[in-house]
């Protein structure tokens, strides 16, 4: 799993360097095509997957389901997922159009209402919490974003302006 996380961070950093103005760059397009396979691997591994959930959104243009594996944090019964592409991520735009999503995590499947969060202070709080829970992984992410491994609050707020966060409030547990 650690290799996959690091590979995702490297691909994410390469994608950050590609043009974001005219749509997703080539690395993001590759990642989008791989999402169903990664989600399938997660479903086979189930509860042993640790930090990853599978988010299914409804396409804002097509109305079709779109599957995205994402790292998450659970805080007081709410799951949080972050977008390295900020509001430009397709899954984030789908959530803005239709906040009802399906979540698969640790062997459970449920519908949830999603709440987009774009406030840099709240996102910086989330990053600080993740640094406490996963210091090595988050420091690697910071390096990929061009920040030193030890950052101050101002650095996190600046980075947070480029990111987006979503709170997933479970509605009901399904089989």
C-alpha positions, 0 to 999 in steps of 0.5 A: 500500500505504501508504494501505491501511496508514494506512486500516487503522490509522484503522479500527482506532482507530475500532474500538477506540472501539466496544464490545468487551465484547459482540462486535466493533463495527461497524467490525470487522464491516465489516473482517471482511467486507472481508477476502476482498476484501483477500486476493484483491487480495493474491493478485493482487499476490503478492510485491509486497505487501510487509508483508502475508500471508494467514492462513487459520484454521479457524473454532472454531464452524463449522469453515470456513476464514476468511481474514484479511490481516495485516501480518507480520514475519519473524524467523529463519524465523518469521513474526509477526502481531499482533492490534490487538484482542488475544485478542478478534480472531476469527482469534486465537480460531480459532488458540487452538482450532486452531493449524494454519493456512495462510499465503500470503506472497510467492507461497508457500503453506504450512501452519504451526503457530501459537503465541499470545503474550500476554506483554506484555514479548515483545509490547513487544520486537516493537513495538520491533523494528517501530519500528526497521524501520518507524518512520513506520508504527509511530509512526502506530499509536502515535498511533492508540492515543493514545500520543505518537510517541516512547514509552518501554519502559513505554508499550510494555508498557502498550500490549502488554497490550491486544495479542496476537502470534502466531508462525507456524512453517512446516511445509512449502512447497506450490505 
